[in-house]
Amino acid sequence: MKDLFSASAKEYSLYRPDYPDELYSWLFQQVNEFELAWDCGTGSGQVAKRLAEKFREVKATDISQNQLDHAVELKNISYSKQPAENVDFPAISFDLITVAQAVHWFDFDGFYHEVKRTAKPMALLALMGYGLIEANSGNAYLDGHLGEVIEVFYSRLLGPYWDPERKYIDAGYRTIPFPFEQMETPAFSIERSWNLEELIGFFSSWSALKKFQIATGTDPLPELARSFQMIWGEQEYQSFRFPVILRVGRI
């Protein structure tokens, strides 16, 4: 499992989008018991916080101590620095195991071994993620131009700096092995209304951006902000969406 986000832990906790309430509502309807959940690759605990609303206790793990240091603190969440492929939890423990925007960094065989070992019979595994941000104002002209700036930044400028595992996100996790009984899932999206500072803050959390900055000694974010500003219009906020990636199965 790679640690690519320690250097951007603060930006990650501030700007990474949360999953919609409808997703959690649907997911909880599929869970048999609400005793113990494991949020693997928790980052700064965005998903763990939501699980804690329903579960008696949540175990949340990550390999980045810096991320964990920025995690939300709740009395029924226990954080620990552990790799996804080798955790110290007892066998047959969890009613739900979640991974949000992280499973593509794991060694799949090692992680799935731990899933099978630590899950209760008929527990649930939910792999969540989100695709590339899309402009969603409803104005085709504006959305098209904002989308073009995003695509150029994502593919042309940062393309060589994305890790190979990014291909799994681009494929909507369809190419990731999933050795469980997979369930049909509804379509969800993350909707956000952001000003320019918030949008640039989100881009600042990208792992490929950090690699670009280190490799070139330059920061492309000011130029990106200028490109957006030229087409932003008079409104302070613009609407954006992220298509949600979701694979859920019984263990």
C-alpha positions in Angstrom: 0.0 0.0 0.0 1.4 3.4 -1.0 1.4 6.5 1.2 0.9 9.4 -1.2 -1.1 11.7 1.0 0.9 12.4 4.1 2.3 15.6 2.5 -1.2 16.9 1.8 -3.1 15.8 4.9 -4.3 19.2 5.8 -5.6 19.9 2.2 -7.1 16.4 2.1 -9.1 16.9 5.3 -10.3 20.4 4.2 -11.2 19.9 0.6 -11.9 16.2 -0.3 -15.6 15.8 -1.0 -17.9 13.8 1.3 -20.2 11.1 0.0 -23.9 11.9 -0.1 -26.4 11.0 2.6 -28.3 8.9 0.2 -25.4 6.5 -0.3 -25.0 6.0 3.5 -28.8 5.5 3.9 -28.8 2.8 1.2 -25.6 1.1 2.5 -27.0 1.0 6.1 -30.1 -0.7 4.8 -28.0 -3.6 3.6 -26.1 -4.1 6.9 -27.3 -6.9 9.2 -25.9 -5.6 12.5 -24.3 -2.4 13.7 -21.8 -3.6 16.3 -18.4 -3.1 14.6 -17.2 -1.5 11.4 -13.8 -1.1 9.8 -12.9 1.9 7.7 -9.7 0.9 5.9 -7.6 3.7 4.4 -9.6 6.2 6.4 -7.4 9.2 5.7 -8.8 12.0 7.9 -11.8 10.0 8.9 -14.6 11.4 6.7 -16.3 8.0 6.2 -15.5 6.8 9.7 -17.3 9.7 11.1 -20.5 8.7 9.2 -20.2 5.1 10.2 -19.9 6.2 13.9 -23.4 7.6 13.7 -24.8 4.0 13.3 -22.2 1.6 14.7 -21.4 0.9 18.3 -17.7 1.1 17.5 -15.6 1.9 14.4 -12.1 0.9 13.7 -10.3 3.2 11.3 -6.9 2.5 9.9 -4.4 4.2 7.6 -0.7 4.0 6.9 -0.3 7.8 7.1 0.2 9.1 10.7 -0.1 12.6 9.3 -3.5 11.8 7.9 -4.6 10.3 11.2 -3.4 13.3 13.1 -6.0 15.4 11.1 -8.8 12.9 11.7 -12.0 13.8 13.4 -12.2 12.6 17.0 -15.3 10.7 18.3 -15.5 8.5 21.3 -16.6 5.4 19.3 -13.9 5.7 16.6 -10.5 4.1 17.3 -7.7 5.1 14.9 -4.6 3.1 14.3 -1.7 3.1 11.8 -1.8 -0.2 10.1 -1.5 -1.5 6.5 -4.6 -2.7 4.8 -3.0 -6.1 4.1 -1.9 -6.9 7.7 -4.1 -5.7 10.5 -4.2 -6.9 14.1 -8.0 -7.2 14.4 -9.5 -10.5 15.6 -11.1 -12.9 13.2 -14.8 -12.7 12.6 -15.2 -9.2 13.9 -16.8 -6.8 11.5 -20.4 -6.2 10.2 -19.2 -3.7 7.6 -15.8 -3.0 6.0 -15.5 0.2 3.9 -12.7 1.6 1.7 -13.2 5.1 0.3 -11.0 6.3 -2.6 -8.1 4.1 -1.5 -8.5 0.4 -2.5 -6.7 1.0 -5.8 -3.5 1.6 -3.7 -3.8 -1.8 -1.9 -2.3 -5.2 -2.7 -5.6 -6.7 -3.5 -4.8 -10.3 -2.5 -3.4 -9.2 0.9 -6.3 -6.9 1.6 -9.0 -9.4 0.6 -7.3 -12.0 2.8 -7.8 -9.7 5.8 -11.4 -8.9 4.7 -12.3 -12.6 4.7 -10.5 -13.2 8.0 -12.0 -10.4 10.0 -15.5 -10.2 8.6 -18.5 -11.9 10.1 -20.5 -14.3 7.9 -22.6 -12.2 5.4 -20.9 -9.0 6.4 -20.7 -6.3 3.8 -17.7 -4.9 1.9 -18.1 -1.5 0.3 -15.5 -0.1 -2.1 -16.3 3.6 -2.7 -14.7 6.2 -4.8 -15.4 9.1 -7.1 -14.4 10.0 -10.7 -13.1 13.1 -12.2 -14.8 16.3 -11.1 -17.3 17.7 -13.6 -18.8 21.2 -14.0 -22.5 21.0 -13.4 -24.0 24.5 -13.6 -26.6 23.6 -16.2 -25.1 26.2 -18.6 -23.6 24.1 -21.4 -21.3 26.9 -22.6 -19.8 27.5 -19.1 -19.7 23.8 -18.2 -17.9 23.0 -21.4 -15.2 25.6 -20.9 -14.7 24.7 -17.2 -14.6 21.1 -18.2 -11.9 21.8 -20.8 -9.7 23.5 -18.3 -10.1 20.6 -15.9 -9.3 18.0 -18.6 -6.2 19.8 -19.8 -4.9 20.1 -16.2 -5.8 16.4 -15.4 -4.6 14.7 -18.5 -2.1 16.9 -20.4 -0.3 18.6 -17.6 -0.5 16.1 -14.8 -1.0 12.9 -16.9 2.6 11.7 -16.6 2.6 12.3 -12.9 -0.4 10.1 -11.9 0.6 6.7 -10.5 -0.4 3.7 -12.5 -3.1 2.8 -10.0 -5.1 5.9 -11.2 -6.3 3.7 -14.1 -8.6 1.9 -11.6 -10.4 5.1 -10.8 -10.7 6.0 -14.5 -12.3 2.6 -15.1 -14.7 3.1 -12.2 -13.2 0.2 -10.3 -14.6 -2.2 -12.8 -11.1 -3.7 -13.5 -10.4 -4.3 -9.8 -10.8 -8.0 -8.7 -13.8 -8.5 -6.5 -14.0 -12.1 -5.2 -17.4 -11.6 -3.4 -21.1 -11.8 -4.1 -21.6 -8.4 -5.7 -24.8 -6.5 -5.2 -26.6 -4.2 -7.6 -26.2 -0.6 -6.4 -28.0 2.7 -7.2 -26.2 5.5 -9.0 -25.0 8.3 -6.7 -23.2 11.5 -7.3 -21.5 14.1 -5.1 -22.8 17.6 -5.6 -20.8 20.6 -4.6 -21.1 24.4 -4.8 -17.6 25.8 -4.6 -16.0 29.2 -5.0 -12.7 29.5 -6.8 -10.6 29.2 -3.6 -12.4 25.9 -2.6 -12.0 24.5 -6.1 -8.3 25.2 -6.2 -8.0 23.8 -2.7 -9.4 20.5 -4.0 -6.9 20.4 -6.8 -4.1 21.1 -4.3 -4.8 17.7 -2.6 -4.0 15.7 -5.7 -1.1 13.3 -5.4 0.0 14.0 -9.1 0.2 17.7 -8.3 2.6 17.0 -5.5 4.8 14.9 -7.8 4.7 17.6 -10.5 5.7 20.3 -8.0 8.6 18.2 -6.8 9.8 17.2 -10.3 9.6 20.6 -11.9 10.1 23.0 -9.0 7.0 24.9 -10.1 3.4 25.4 -9.0 0.8 25.3 -11.7 -2.1 26.3 -9.4 -1.9 30.1 -9.9 -2.1 29.6 -13.7 -4.9 27.2 -13.2 -6.8 29.7 -11.0 -6.3 32.4 -13.7 -7.7 30.0 -16.4 -10.8 29.4 -14.3 -11.2 33.1 -13.4 -11.3 34.1 -17.1 -14.5 32.0 -17.6 -15.9 31.9 -14.1 -18.4 34.7 -14.6 -19.8 37.0 -11.9 -21.2 34.3 -9.6 -19.1 33.6 -6.6 -20.0 29.9 -6.6 -20.2 27.4 -9.3 -21.8 23.9 -9.2 -19.7 20.7 -9.6 -20.4 17.0 -9.4 -18.4 13.8 -8.9 -19.8 10.5 -10.2 -19.6 8.0 -7.3 -17.9 4.7 -7.8 -19.4 1.9 -5.7 -18.9 -1.9 -5.5 -20.6 -3.7 -2.7 -20.6 -7.4 -1.8 -21.4 -10.0 0.8 -18.5 -11.7 2.4 
